[in-house]
Amino acid sequence: MGVLTGKTALVTGGSRGIGRAIAERLGRDGALVAVHYGRDETAAKETVTAIEEAGGQAFPLQAELGVPGDAAALWSAFDAQTDGLDILVNNAGIVGRRDRLPGVTEEDFDRIFAVNTKAPFFVTKLGLERLRDGGRVINISTVLTRGAASPDLIAYSMTKGALDVFTSTLAKDLGPRGITVNAVAPGVVDTDMNAGWLRNDPEAWRTSAEISPLGRVGEPRDIGDIVAFLASDDSRWVTGQWVDATGVALL
Protein backbone atom coordinates (compact mmCIF):
# COMPACT_ATOMS: atom_id res chain seq x y z
CA MET A 1 0.00 0.00 0.00
CA GLY A 2 1.44 3.38 -1.03
CA VAL A 3 1.68 6.40 1.24
CA LEU A 4 -0.96 8.18 -0.86
CA THR A 5 -3.41 5.30 -1.18
CA GLY A 6 -6.94 6.64 -0.90
CA LYS A 7 -5.88 10.14 -1.95
CA THR A 8 -6.87 11.96 -5.13
CA ALA A 9 -4.43 14.29 -6.88
CA LEU A 10 -4.74 16.75 -9.74
CA VAL A 11 -1.61 17.74 -11.66
CA THR A 12 -2.08 20.57 -14.13
CA GLY A 13 0.12 20.20 -17.19
CA GLY A 14 0.59 16.61 -16.11
CA SER A 15 1.13 15.02 -19.49
CA ARG A 16 4.72 16.03 -20.23
CA GLY A 17 8.04 16.96 -18.67
CA ILE A 18 8.04 17.81 -14.98
CA GLY A 19 4.27 17.43 -14.79
CA ARG A 20 4.41 13.88 -16.11
CA ALA A 21 7.15 12.94 -13.63
CA ILE A 22 5.02 14.33 -10.80
CA ALA A 23 1.91 12.51 -11.98
CA GLU A 24 3.75 9.20 -12.34
CA ARG A 25 5.36 9.47 -8.91
CA LEU A 26 2.07 10.32 -7.19
CA GLY A 27 0.50 7.39 -9.00
CA ARG A 28 3.22 5.03 -7.80
CA ASP A 29 2.61 6.28 -4.27
CA GLY A 30 -1.02 5.18 -4.54
CA ALA A 31 -2.94 8.34 -5.44
CA LEU A 32 -5.67 8.46 -8.05
CA VAL A 33 -4.19 11.03 -10.44
CA ALA A 34 -6.07 13.42 -12.69
CA VAL A 35 -3.61 14.12 -15.51
CA HIS A 36 -4.57 17.52 -16.86
CA TYR A 37 -3.63 18.61 -20.36
CA GLY A 38 -4.45 21.50 -22.63
CA ARG A 39 -4.13 20.18 -26.16
CA ASP A 40 -1.87 17.12 -26.30
CA GLU A 41 -4.37 14.32 -25.69
CA THR A 42 -1.93 11.67 -26.89
CA ALA A 43 0.69 12.65 -24.30
CA ALA A 44 -1.94 12.66 -21.55
CA LYS A 45 -3.14 9.19 -22.47
CA GLU A 46 0.45 7.94 -22.57
CA THR A 47 1.00 9.28 -19.06
CA VAL A 48 -2.20 7.65 -17.82
CA THR A 49 -1.14 4.37 -19.39
CA ALA A 50 2.30 4.57 -17.77
CA ILE A 51 0.71 5.12 -14.37
CA GLU A 52 -1.69 2.22 -14.84
CA GLU A 53 1.05 -0.11 -16.07
CA ALA A 54 2.97 0.67 -12.88
CA GLY A 55 -0.07 -0.42 -10.85
CA GLY A 56 -1.61 3.01 -10.27
CA GLN A 57 -4.85 4.72 -11.18
CA ALA A 58 -5.25 7.80 -13.34
CA PHE A 59 -7.48 9.54 -15.84
CA PRO A 60 -6.90 12.32 -18.39
CA LEU A 61 -8.48 15.71 -17.84
CA GLN A 62 -8.73 18.30 -20.63
CA ALA A 63 -9.07 22.05 -20.15
CA GLU A 64 -7.23 24.86 -21.87
CA LEU A 65 -5.73 27.29 -19.37
CA GLY A 66 -5.23 30.98 -19.93
CA VAL A 67 -8.66 31.54 -21.46
CA PRO A 68 -11.89 32.88 -19.93
CA GLY A 69 -13.65 30.29 -17.81
CA ASP A 70 -10.65 27.96 -17.72
CA ALA A 71 -10.83 27.10 -14.02
CA ALA A 72 -14.56 26.40 -14.11
CA ALA A 73 -14.11 24.17 -17.15
CA LEU A 74 -11.31 22.24 -15.49
CA TRP A 75 -13.31 21.55 -12.34
CA SER A 76 -16.40 20.62 -14.32
CA ALA A 77 -14.35 17.97 -16.12
CA PHE A 78 -12.85 16.83 -12.82
CA ASP A 79 -16.24 16.50 -11.13
CA ALA A 80 -17.44 14.28 -13.96
CA GLN A 81 -14.70 11.76 -13.11
CA THR A 82 -14.45 11.82 -9.33
CA ASP A 83 -15.34 13.84 -6.27
CA GLY A 84 -13.11 15.39 -3.65
CA LEU A 85 -9.44 16.29 -3.83
CA ASP A 86 -6.46 15.85 -1.54
CA ILE A 87 -3.49 17.12 -3.58
CA LEU A 88 -3.45 20.00 -6.06
CA VAL A 89 -0.27 20.54 -8.05
CA ASN A 90 -0.27 23.77 -10.06
CA ASN A 91 2.40 22.81 -12.58
CA ALA A 92 1.11 24.01 -15.96
CA GLY A 93 3.00 26.98 -17.32
CA ILE A 94 4.58 28.53 -20.38
CA VAL A 95 7.86 30.37 -20.88
CA GLY A 96 6.45 32.55 -23.62
CA ARG A 97 8.56 34.51 -26.04
CA ARG A 98 12.01 35.18 -24.61
CA ASP A 99 12.69 38.92 -24.79
CA ARG A 100 13.99 41.79 -22.74
CA LEU A 101 11.64 44.49 -21.46
CA PRO A 102 11.63 46.65 -24.64
CA GLY A 103 10.49 43.68 -26.71
CA VAL A 104 7.67 42.43 -24.45
CA THR A 105 4.27 43.30 -25.93
CA GLU A 106 1.01 43.64 -24.02
CA GLU A 107 -0.19 40.50 -25.77
CA ASP A 108 2.89 38.58 -24.60
CA PHE A 109 2.48 39.88 -21.06
CA ASP A 110 -1.23 39.12 -20.81
CA ARG A 111 -0.84 35.62 -22.22
CA ILE A 112 1.94 34.49 -19.90
CA PHE A 113 0.26 35.93 -16.82
CA ALA A 114 -3.05 34.32 -17.82
CA VAL A 115 -1.48 30.85 -17.91
CA ASN A 116 1.17 31.07 -15.20
CA THR A 117 -0.49 33.26 -12.58
CA LYS A 118 -4.20 33.82 -13.16
CA ALA A 119 -4.97 30.18 -13.97
CA PRO A 120 -3.43 28.66 -10.81
CA PHE A 121 -5.00 31.43 -8.72
CA PHE A 122 -8.53 30.64 -9.88
CA VAL A 123 -7.99 26.89 -10.22
CA THR A 124 -7.04 26.93 -6.55
CA LYS A 125 -9.85 29.27 -5.59
CA LEU A 126 -12.52 27.07 -7.17
CA GLY A 127 -10.76 23.94 -5.95
CA LEU A 128 -10.96 24.87 -2.26
CA GLU A 129 -14.51 23.59 -1.93
CA ARG A 130 -13.27 20.23 -3.20
CA LEU A 131 -9.98 20.15 -1.30
CA ARG A 132 -10.31 18.09 1.85
CA ASP A 133 -8.97 19.25 5.21
CA GLY A 134 -5.38 18.12 5.63
CA GLY A 135 -4.81 18.46 1.89
CA ARG A 136 -1.88 19.79 -0.08
CA VAL A 137 -1.37 22.62 -2.56
CA ILE A 138 1.97 22.55 -4.38
CA ASN A 139 2.92 25.27 -6.84
CA ILE A 140 5.76 24.88 -9.33
CA SER A 141 7.85 28.04 -9.27
CA THR A 142 11.40 28.66 -10.52
CA VAL A 143 14.83 29.61 -9.20
CA LEU A 144 14.55 32.72 -11.38
CA THR A 145 12.49 34.47 -8.68
CA ARG A 146 15.41 34.48 -6.23
CA GLY A 147 18.01 36.74 -7.77
CA ALA A 148 18.83 34.49 -10.70
CA ALA A 149 16.53 36.09 -13.24
CA SER A 150 17.60 36.37 -16.86
CA PRO A 151 16.72 39.68 -18.56
CA ASP A 152 15.11 37.90 -21.51
CA LEU A 153 12.78 36.03 -19.12
CA ILE A 154 11.57 39.07 -17.22
CA ALA A 155 7.85 38.45 -17.79
CA TYR A 156 8.11 34.73 -17.03
CA SER A 157 10.03 35.40 -13.82
CA MET A 158 7.42 37.95 -12.74
CA THR A 159 4.61 35.42 -13.16
CA LYS A 160 6.41 33.00 -10.86
CA GLY A 161 7.24 35.74 -8.37
CA ALA A 162 3.52 36.36 -8.03
CA LEU A 163 2.99 32.63 -7.54
CA ASP A 164 5.54 32.68 -4.70
CA VAL A 165 3.55 35.41 -2.92
CA PHE A 166 0.36 33.44 -3.53
CA THR A 167 2.01 30.41 -1.91
CA SER A 168 3.16 32.07 1.30
CA THR A 169 -0.07 34.01 1.75
CA LEU A 170 -2.38 31.08 1.03
CA ALA A 171 -0.46 28.93 3.51
CA LYS A 172 -1.54 31.30 6.29
CA ASP A 173 -5.14 31.28 5.09
CA LEU A 174 -5.50 27.51 4.82
CA GLY A 175 -3.47 26.54 7.87
CA PRO A 176 -6.52 26.26 10.15
CA ARG A 177 -7.79 23.49 7.87
CA GLY A 178 -4.54 21.56 8.13
CA ILE A 179 -3.81 22.26 4.44
CA THR A 180 -0.18 22.97 3.58
CA VAL A 181 0.85 25.18 0.67
CA ASN A 182 4.37 25.12 -0.73
CA ALA A 183 6.27 26.11 -3.86
CA VAL A 184 8.92 23.97 -5.55
CA ALA A 185 11.51 25.88 -7.57
CA PRO A 186 13.41 23.94 -10.25
CA GLY A 187 16.56 25.17 -11.91
CA VAL A 188 17.75 23.79 -15.23
CA VAL A 189 15.82 20.60 -16.02
CA ASP A 190 16.02 18.42 -19.12
CA THR A 191 12.52 18.78 -20.58
CA ASP A 192 11.07 19.37 -24.03
CA MET A 193 10.52 22.99 -23.03
CA ASN A 194 14.29 23.42 -22.72
CA ALA A 195 15.26 21.22 -25.64
CA GLY A 196 16.02 24.07 -28.03
CA TRP A 197 18.71 25.75 -25.95
CA LEU A 198 19.79 22.88 -23.69
CA ARG A 199 19.34 19.36 -25.04
CA ASN A 200 20.39 20.30 -28.56
CA ASP A 201 23.42 22.35 -27.49
CA PRO A 202 26.31 20.31 -25.99
CA GLU A 203 28.06 23.42 -24.68
CA ALA A 204 24.92 24.67 -22.92
CA TRP A 205 24.44 21.20 -21.44
CA ARG A 206 28.02 21.09 -20.14
CA THR A 207 27.81 24.57 -18.68
CA SER A 208 24.48 23.84 -17.00
CA ALA A 209 25.79 20.60 -15.50
CA GLU A 210 28.87 22.33 -14.11
CA ILE A 211 26.74 24.87 -12.23
CA SER A 212 25.61 22.19 -9.78
CA PRO A 213 28.06 20.57 -7.34
CA LEU A 214 26.32 17.32 -8.28
CA GLY A 215 27.73 17.68 -11.78
CA ARG A 216 24.62 17.05 -13.84
CA VAL A 217 21.52 18.65 -15.29
CA GLY A 218 18.27 18.18 -13.40
CA GLU A 219 15.80 15.51 -14.47
CA PRO A 220 12.00 15.68 -14.23
CA ARG A 221 11.99 12.86 -11.67
CA ASP A 222 14.17 14.98 -9.36
CA ILE A 223 11.32 17.45 -9.11
CA GLY A 224 8.65 14.76 -9.00
CA ASP A 225 10.23 13.16 -5.95
CA ILE A 226 10.34 16.47 -4.07
CA VAL A 227 6.68 17.09 -4.86
CA ALA A 228 5.87 13.57 -3.64
CA PHE A 229 7.41 14.40 -0.27
CA LEU A 230 5.37 17.58 0.00
CA ALA A 231 2.24 15.64 -0.95
CA SER A 232 2.81 13.07 1.79
CA ASP A 233 2.07 13.18 5.50
CA ASP A 234 5.82 13.36 6.14
CA SER A 235 5.69 17.03 5.12
CA ARG A 236 2.85 17.95 7.50
CA TRP A 237 5.02 20.50 9.34
CA VAL A 238 6.24 22.22 6.16
CA THR A 239 4.10 25.03 4.79
CA GLY A 240 4.51 28.42 3.16
CA GLN A 241 7.94 27.41 1.90
CA TRP A 242 9.88 28.01 -1.31
CA VAL A 243 11.75 24.76 -1.81
CA ASP A 244 15.00 25.00 -3.77
CA ALA A 245 14.99 22.18 -6.34
CA THR A 246 18.05 23.23 -8.31
CA GLY A 247 20.62 20.72 -7.12
CA VAL A 248 22.17 23.57 -5.13
CA ALA A 249 22.83 25.32 -8.42
CA LEU A 250 23.79 28.88 -7.48
CA LEU A 251 22.66 30.50 -10.71
N, C-alpha and C positions, 0 to 999 in steps of 0.2 A: 504493500500500500504506500503510495507516494505522500509526501508531506502536504500536497495540495488536493488530495482526494476529497471530493465533495464540494470543491470550490469551482466557481465559474469566472473565467477571465476574458476580457476583451482587449485585443491588441490592435490599435489602429495602425494602418500601414504594415500589417502583419504578414504579407505575402512574399516579401523580398528582403534581402540584406539583414540589417540589425533586427528589424521587426520579425522576420522569419525565424531567426535564431532565438528570439525571445519566446515566440509562440511555441516552437518545438520544445524548448526547455520547460516551459510551464506545462505543456502536454505530458512530457516525460515525468514530471513531478505529480501528475494525477489530475490536474485541472481540466475541466471542459473549456476549450479555447475557441472563442469567436475570432476568426481570422479575417479582419477587415481589409478590404481593398477598394481602390477607386475605379480602376479600369482594367487591370490585368487579371481577368478571371482565371486564366490558365495557371498563372503563378499561385493564386490563392488555392486553387484545387490541388496543385502539387504539394503545397505546404500542408493542407488538410490530410492528404494521403500519407505524407511522411509521418505526421503525428499519429495517424491511425496504425500505420505499419509498425510503429514503435510501441504500440499497445495503448495509445491515448485516445482521447475523444476530441473532435473539433468539427467546426462547420464554417463555411465561408460566409462573409457578410459584406454586401456591396453598398457603398454610399460614397458619392463624390464629395470631398471636403473642399472648403473654400468657396462655396456657392450658397446663395440664400436657402435657408431651410435645411442645411446639411446635417446639423445635429439631430433635428427631429426625424429626418429620414433614416439616419443611422439607428436611432433607438427604436423606431417603428420596425425596422428589419430585425433588430435584435429580439424584440418582444415576440416576434412571430416564431422564433426558434426556441426560446427559453425564457425563464423569468428569474429575476434576481441576479445580482452581480457581487463578486467579492474582490476582484482585482481589475483595475482599469489602468492600462498602459497607453499613455498618449505618446505614440511614437511617430506617427505620420508627419512628414515634413518635406519641404522642398528647399533647395539651395537658391533657386532662381538664377537670374542672369548675374554673373560675376561682374561687378563694376564699382568703381569708386564713386563717391558722392555726386560729382558733376554729371555722371552718366546714368544715375538712377532716375527713372521716370515715375510719375505718379501711378501709372499702371503697374509697373514692377513692384513698387512699394505696397500698393493695395493688395496685390495678388499674394505676395509672400507673407504678409501679415494675416491675410484671410485664412491661409492654410496652417501656418505655424503657430499663430497666437489666438486668433479669434475662434478657430475650430476647436482646439482643445479646451478653451475657456467654456464654450457653450456645450460641448460634448460632456464635460464634467458637470456643468450646472444641471443639465437635464438628466444626467446619470445619477445624481445624488439620491433621487427617490427610489432608485433601483439598488444602489450600493448598500449592502448590509453593514450594520455596526461591526466594527473590528476589521473593516475592509482596508484595501490598499489603493492609493493613487500614485502612479509612478510616471513622471514626465521625463522624456528624453531631451536633454539640453545639449550643451556643447562646451568644450574648453574655451572656445572663443569669447565667452562672456566674462572671463577672468583674466583680463590683461593680455590675452594672446590673439586678439582680433586682427584680422588681415584687412587692410583698407578696401580691397575689392569684394569683401563680404560684409560690408557695413550694415546693410539692411537685414541680411540673414542673422547676423550677430545680435542686432537689436530685437528681432523677434524672439530669440532664445533668452535674452536678458529679461524681457517681459515675462516669459514663462518661469524664470527663476523667481521673480517677485511673486508670481501667482502661487508657486510652490510653497514658499515660506509663509505667505499670508494664509493660504488655505489650510495649512497644517494647524495653525492656531484655531481656525474656525471649526475644523472637524475633529479636533482632539477629544472633545467631550463624548464623541461617539466611538472612541477607540480606533478611529480611522487614521492611518499614517499617510503622509504625503511627502514624497521625496523626488529629487531630480537626479538623474544619472547623466554625467557629462563625458561623452567619448572624445577622444582625440582623433588621430588618423586611423581609420579602419578600412580594411580592404572590402569594399562593397562596389556594386555596379555604379552607384552614384559618384564614386571617386575613380572609376576606371580610367577616364580620359586623361587625368593628370597624374595618377598614381600607378595603377596596374600596368599601363601601357608605356611607362617611362621608367626604365631601370635606374636612372640617376635619382629621380624623385623617390623611388622606392628605397634605395640605399640611404638617402639622406633622412627619410622619415623613420627608417628602422634605427638609425644611429642616434636619433633624438632620445629614445628610451634607453635607460640602463639595461633593460631586458633584451635589447638588441634585435627587436623585430617590430613589424607593423601589427597593429591590432587586428583581431579577427571578430566577426559578428558574435561568435559564441562567447568571447570574453565579456561582452556587454550583456548577453543573455543570461550568463551565470550570475552577474551582479544583480540584475533585475530579479532573478529567481530568489536570491537571498532577501531582497526587499519585499518580495511578495509573500514570503514565508513568515511563520510565527517567530522565527529566530530574530527577526528585525523589529519586534514589537516596541522596542525602546528607542527606535531611530525614526525621527520625523522632522520635517522642515529642513532637511539637509541637501546640500549640493555635493553629490558623490563623484569624486575624481575618478574617471574610468579611462585614463590616458596611458596607463603603464608608467606612471610617474614621468611622463614626457613634459619637460618644462619648456613649453613652446614659446 
